[in-house]
Amino acid sequence: MSLSTKSIDEKKKKEKVIQTKLEAKLQKYNNKLEKYNKIKHKEIKLICKKMSILLCSGHEITKIIEILSQESNKKISKIFLQIANHILKGNSITQSFKNTNLFSKFFISMLMAGEVSGNLDKVMDDLGEYYDKEDKLKTKAMTISIYPLILIALSVCTMIFMLIFVIPNFQMVFVNNNIKPPILTRILIGLSIFMRRYYLILILGFFAVTIGLYYLIKTNKRIKYLKDLLKLKVPFLRDITQLIITTRFCRTLSILIQSGINIVDAIEISSKVVDNEIVYKNLLVTNEYIKKGNNISYSIEKSNVFSKTFISMVKVGEESGNLEKTLNITNKFYTEELNLRIEQLIKFMEPIVTIIIGIIIGIFVISMIMPIFDAINSI
């Protein structure tokens, strides 16, 4: 091989490496863009319901997209214009939605099933119901997450109020009466002086730390993995997380099987919907067992994710030949169980909030009042 040929090959290799790196960066950028442009479940629910009604009334798909574009906000309207453009180029409805890179694999699979079977109106109606329930489930999950944050916020606000508005008054009393307070009281007075002197720095620091933590939790894979692990291990969260995972998996699997998606793809998509990387990896084991010829209930059991009750229900549905119907009934059962657990958790948290705030106020009051009583008694 001549030197010129070698140099050409090396140049081609370098160009290929550069191209690969550029493609990787572009993919990373597209993933980030997808996160920022993510469509909310409420918006998808409305899209599905409207599409179902318009399809039932006999409208052509391009006309439906045009109507939905006119009735939607700017963000959704732009998405529909993209979809319409792809359809006019000769792409299928499924491919046109997929090309936007904004819809989940679950949504695209359902759309494909509806388009192939000719039951797109029914599938869109089912999707509307699904996203409605998913939105309600997400709201419940947020309620659980927000409640401890409310507890912390109330406690911090109480402390700040006492440090800024209450302690300075006691400080003046101590100074005017030459009272030497104990160490805990001196610490609280020092904190009060520091907060009043550097409040702007503290406020800016608080917002910087909050934004930084939020960004880390959203983008760092290790932190996300740790968060998923804590949800499964902490006794306080484990049972609720288990119910949320079971409800999501059950509902998604039911609707996918009902739409004619094969069981391996249905389980893979349903595993992703649970939004927990550890559970997703465990559930992939299920498909390996199914591919080896094992039945569905046995394969799901091998993932070590779900309770024995859930496995028994799946087994009954599989043996009777009514798996999708059994999954629907099971989903209703676990949804009711989840609602009950959330109500119990909130009722349990309410007195805890009161007790913690009471303890904080009590510590402040005792720290300030006791030195005054000691001074009076010494007279």
N, C-alpha and C positions, 0 to 999 in steps of 0.2 A: 504493500500500500504506500503510495507516495505521500510526501509531507503535506502537500496541498489538500489531498483527500482527508488526511487525519485532521487537519485544521478545520476543514468544513464539518466533519463529524463532531468535533469538539464544540464548534460554534452552534451546531444544531442541538447538541445536548444542553448547552448553556441556555439557549433560547427556550428549550422545553422546560427546564427548571424554572426559569423566570415566568413562563406562561402558567405553570402549575401553581407557583406562589401567588400570581395575580388572580388566578381562579379561586384559590383558597381565601384570599382577602375579599374578593367579590362575594363569595358565598357567606363569609362572616358578616359583611356589610348588609347583605340581603336578609340574613337571620335577624340582625338588629333592627332593620327597617320593618320586618314582619312583626316584631314585638311591639314597636311603637305604633304601627297601624292596625294592631289587632282589633278585630271587631268584637264588640261585647255580646254576651249571650242574649241580652234584651233586644239588641239590633237584629241578630240572626233570627230570633224568634219571630219578630215582625216581618222580616223578609220571607221566611218560610210560610207563615200564615197567609200573607198577601198573595204569594205565588200560588199557593194551593187553591185559593178562592178564584183567582184569575184563570188558572188552568182548568178548573171545573166548569167555568163559564165559557170555555172554548176559545179563549184568546190565543193568538200565535205567540211563540216565545219571544220574538224580537219586540212585539207590541207590549208584552208583559214587562220586559226589561225597561222599555221606554217609560211606561207608566210608573214603575217603581223608582226609576231615576228621578222623575219629576216630583214624586211625593216624599223623597228622602232628603236628609241633610247633605251638606256639601261633600263630606267624606264618603258616604255611601253612594251618592250620586256619581262620583268619579269612578268608583269601583264598578258600578253598573255600566258606565260608558265603556270601560275596558272590556267587560264581559260581552257587551253588544258588538264591539269592534272585532273580538275574536270569533263570535258566531258568524258575523258577516264575511269573515275570511274563510269560512267553511269548517271551522272547528265544531265539535259536538258541544252540547250544553255542559257536560261534565268537564271536558278539557278546557272550556272557556272559563269556568269558575276556578279550575285548578291553576290556570296560567296567571291568575292574580297573586298567587302565593299567600293568600290571606285566610283561606278556609282550611280547617283541620282535615286529616286523613279520614276521620270518621264521617264528616260531612260529605267529602268527595266520594267515598265508597257508597254511601246511601244514595247520593245523586246518581251515580252510575247504575246502581241496582234499579232505581226508579225509571231511568231513561231506557235501559235495556228491556225491562219488563213491560214498559208502557203504562206504569202506574205512578208516574211522577207526581201527580196531584196528591195521591194517598201518602206517598213517601214524604212530601213536603209538609203535609199536615202532621204526620208522625214526628217529623223533625221539629216542628213548631212546639208540639207538646213536650218533646224531649228537652229542648232548650229552655222552655218555661220552668220545668222541674229542676233543671240544672242551675238556673238562675236563683231559684228559691233555696236550693241546697247550698249554693255558694254564699248566699246571704246568711244562712244559719251558721255556716263554718266561720264566717267573718264575725258574727255575734260572739262566738266562743273566743276568738282571738282578741276582739276589741275589749271584752269585759275586764281581763287582767290589766290591759293598758289604761282603762278608765280608773281602775283601782290605784295604779301607780301615779297617774296624772293628778287625781284628787289628793293623794297623800303629799305629792310634791308641791301642789298649789297651797295646801294647808301649811306646810313648812315654810314656804316662801312668804306667805301672808304674815305668819307669826314673826319671822325673822325681820321683815321690813317694817311692819306697822305696830307690832306689840312689844317686841323686845327693846326697841329704843326708849320707850316710856319707862320701862323697868330700869334700864341703864341709867337714866337721869335720876331716878329715885336712889339707886345705889351710890352714885357720885355725890349727890346733895347731902346724903346722910352718912357718908364715909363708911359704907357697908362693904366689907370684902366678901364677895360671893365665892361659893365653892367652884371647883375646877370645871364641872359640867356646865354651870351657868356662864363661866368665863369663856368657855369654848363657843357657846351659843351667841354670846355677845360679840366675840371675834368674828364669827360667821356673818352676823348681822352687819357689822361694820364693813367687812370685805364685800358683801353683796351690794350694799348701798354705794360703795366707792367704785366698784368695777362692774356695775350692772350691764353696761353696754357690751363689754368684752364677753361677759357670761352669756348674754343673749345671742351674740354672734357665734360664740363657741358652741352653744347648744344646737343652733340651726346647722352649723357645719358638721357636727358629729352625727346629727340625725340624718342628714342627706347622705353623708358618707356611709353610714350603716345600712341605709336603705339601698344604696347602690351596690354595696358588697353582697347583701342578701339576695338581690335580684340577679347579679351577674357572676358571682363566684361559685363555681361548681362544688367546691369542698364545703362551703357554708351551706349550700342548698342540700347537699348529701347529709350533713350533720343535722339540719333542720328536719329532713325526712326521717332520719334515724330517731331523733328525739320524740317525734310524733308517735312512733311505733313502740318506744321503750318506756317513756314517762307514764307512770300509772294514772296520773291525772288526765292525760290526753289519749292514752292508748285505746281505751274502749270507744271513745267518740270517733277517733281516726279510723278504727276498724269498721265501724258502722258506716261512715262516709265512703270508705273504699268499697265496701260490699254493695252499698246502694248504687254507686256510680257504675261499678262493674256489671252488676245485675241488670240495670236499666239499659245500658249500652249493648250488652250481649243479646238481650231479648229483642231489641229493635233491629239489630243487625241480622240475627237468625231469621226473624220474621220477614225481612226484606230479601232473603235469599242469598246472603253472603255466606261463603263456606266457613265452617267452624274454626279452621286454623286462622284465617284472616280476621274473623270476628273476635277471637280471643286476643290476637295481637293488638288490634285496634282498641278493644275494651281495656286491655292492660295499660295502654298509653293514656287513656282518658282518666284513670285514677289519680294522675298527677303526683306520683311518688316513684322516684327512680329505683328505690330498693324493691318495692312491690312489683314494679314493671319487670325488673330482671328476674325476680323469683317466678313470676307468672309465665315467662318465656319457656320455663321448664315444662309447663303444661303442654305446649305445642310439640315439644320433643317426644313426649309420651304418646300423644295422639297420633303422631306420624308413625310411631312404632306399632300402632294398631290397638292401643289401649282405649277403654271407653272414656267419656268426657269427665264423669264424676271422679274416677280414679286419678286421671291426669291432673285435674284441678287440685285434688287433695295433696298430690305430690309437691305442689308449689309451697305448701305450709303457710298460706296466707289467710285462708278463710276458716270459719268455725265449723265444727262437726255438723251443726244444725243446717248450715248452708249447703254443705256437701251432700247431706241426706236428702235435702229438697231437690238438688240437681239430679241426684240418682233416681229419685221417684219420677221426675219429669222425663228423664232420658229413657227409663224402662217403659213408661206409659206411652212414649212417642209424642208427648205434648210439652217439650222442653221450653218453648217460648212462652206458653201459657203459665207454666209453673214458675218461670222466671219473673213474669209479671206479678203473680201473686206474692212471690218471695220479695220482690221489690217493694210492694205495698207494706208488707209486714216490717221490713227493715226501715222503711221511711217513717212509719209510725213509732217504731222503737227509737229512732234517732230523735224525733220531735220530743218524745217523752224524756230522753236523757238530757237534751239541751235545756228543757224547762226545769228539770231537777238541778242541773248544774247552775243555772242562773239563780234559782231560789237559794242554793247553797252559798253562792258567792255574795249575795246581798248582805247577810249579817257579818261576813268576813270583812267587807268594805267598811262597815260601820265600826267594827271592833278595832281595825287597824288605824282608822282616822282618830278614833277615841284615844288609842294608846299614844299616838303622836302628839295630840293636843295635851294629853295628860302629862307627858314627859316635859313639854314646854312649860306648862303651868306650874308643875312641881318645882322645876329648876328655877323659876322666877319667884315664886311665892315663898318657898322654904327659907331663903336667906333673909327675907323681910321678917318672917316669924321668929327666926333665930335672933335677929337684932332686937326685936321687941322684947323677947324673953330675957335677953341679957341686960336689959335696962333695970 
